Amino acid sequence: MLLIAIDVRAEHSGSGAQVAMFAGLVLAGYLVLLFAPDEVHAAGVTAIVLGIPGAFGWGFLPGARSFDDVRPFLVLTIAGWVVAFVAPRTRGRTVFVGVAALFLWLWILGEVAGTSAFSAAPLPSPPRHTLFSLEALVTERGAVDLVDLDPTDPLYPLAVRCGSGDGSACDELYRSAPEGSDFKEFGATCGNTSADAENAGFCSLSESFGNGGGSFGTTPSSNPITPLATASDDKSFDIGIVSAFFGVVYLGALWLLDRNRWRGLATAFVLPGLVALLTGAQSLGNAASHAWVAGVLTFMAGLGFGLVGDVTQRRFATWAGAVAAAYGALTVALDAVHISHSLSNGDVKLAGPGLVVCLFGAMLVGLGYLIARFLARRLGDGPPPFEVVAPGPSGFGPADGPTAWPNLRPSEPPPAWPPAS
């Protein structure tokens, strides 16, 4: 449906047809819940979850140039999911709470940092320098040329000067254009004379070197977190503080709801908490302009998330936290060995960095063992999930004497099947 809507948009102006398509998807979801068998009700709920942002998105996002244009989409989408959460047939579906919590975080990010808080403005998604960025999808599109720009826009005369080789006009266009717009990209690539945005904001300076808007020939950076374009645009610290706050709040809600046996509702905060927490860690690292800071914060965030997942017995949260912690440790390791130096000037030297990464991995294994021992002593007030027993004569159950080949069996016997009458 999204591809069809994009194709319709390319052929006809306006968004009425696209809004109607996704509103119809919401209606179809409710019809499934009303008349279809229970086995396919989850499909109906999914249609409603996706149809609500689709309808509001086509109504507000095309042509959006600032956060003021994006705000109605976020607010109405959250409100739509809240209504669906309390409406008949979809009442109590926790998926609506989860997506609403995710968009609430994005909304506050926009209020703090504007449209530049999003990776593919005006499409709301995490900042472009984090794990969950959509920047790769944006940069893979074709280069913006002068014919792609709107001639009625007030910035168009500046773009014409930029396209004719005026580097100062390109720099002014880059600083004046809204974040994520075609005008911004056109100015960043010095009027589409540079292969990438490496000289963004410095097109006039590059001309003095006779490069024609080309690259300065800088060496690769070991920082895997790409800093924001200019100091005036850098909202990394604000984004980091807001994201870390939401991540901690969502993680606390997850733990508190699980503790009070509201496990279904608690599940809604798993993914929003993970995304917000890791975005906060990496944004604060970006604000510090050091990869190792982002690595340490990501490691701590992943460790905390994994510990909460372990305490609440949530397998996904435990594994996600462990993977995030490992990613943070890897970032620190690669920054410590200056990985860019091992790949520069065509001379590849990876043996040393590889050994350092292996050392960090061994340290993670040791830390995991110590944490497991600590949790077993401080938090383990019941029988272990598995206990070692000797096999009996049939190979199952306890034996009369010692054996060298114990079996692992659950400490509590499984229920009888079929159930006794």
Secondary structure as GFF3:
##gff-version 3
##sequence-region A 1 421
A	DSSP	alpha_helix	2	11	.	.	.	ID=ss1
A	DSSP	alpha_helix	16	35	.	.	.	ID=ss2
A	DSSP	three_ten_helix	38	40	.	.	.	ID=ss3
A	DSSP	alpha_helix	41	60	.	.	.	ID=ss4
A	DSSP	alpha_helix	67	86	.	.	.	ID=ss5
A	DSSP	alpha_helix	94	113	.	.	.	ID=ss6
A	DSSP	three_ten_helix	114	117	.	.	.	ID=ss7
A	DSSP	alpha_helix	135	139	.	.	.	ID=ss8
A	DSSP	three_ten_helix	146	148	.	.	.	ID=ss9
A	DSSP	alpha_helix	156	163	.	.	.	ID=ss10
A	DSSP	alpha_helix	167	176	.	.	.	ID=ss11
A	DSSP	alpha_helix	182	188	.	.	.	ID=ss12
A	DSSP	alpha_helix	203	208	.	.	.	ID=ss13
A	DSSP	alpha_helix	236	259	.	.	.	ID=ss14
A	DSSP	alpha_helix	263	267	.	.	.	ID=ss15
A	DSSP	alpha_helix	270	288	.	.	.	ID=ss16
A	DSSP	alpha_helix	291	311	.	.	.	ID=ss17
A	DSSP	alpha_helix	315	336	.	.	.	ID=ss18
A	DSSP	three_ten_helix	339	342	.	.	.	ID=ss19
A	DSSP	three_ten_helix	344	346	.	.	.	ID=ss20
A	DSSP	alpha_helix	351	378	.	.	.	ID=ss21
A	DSSP	beta_strand	386	389	.	.	.	ID=ss22
A	DSSP	beta_strand	407	410	.	.	.	ID=ss23
###
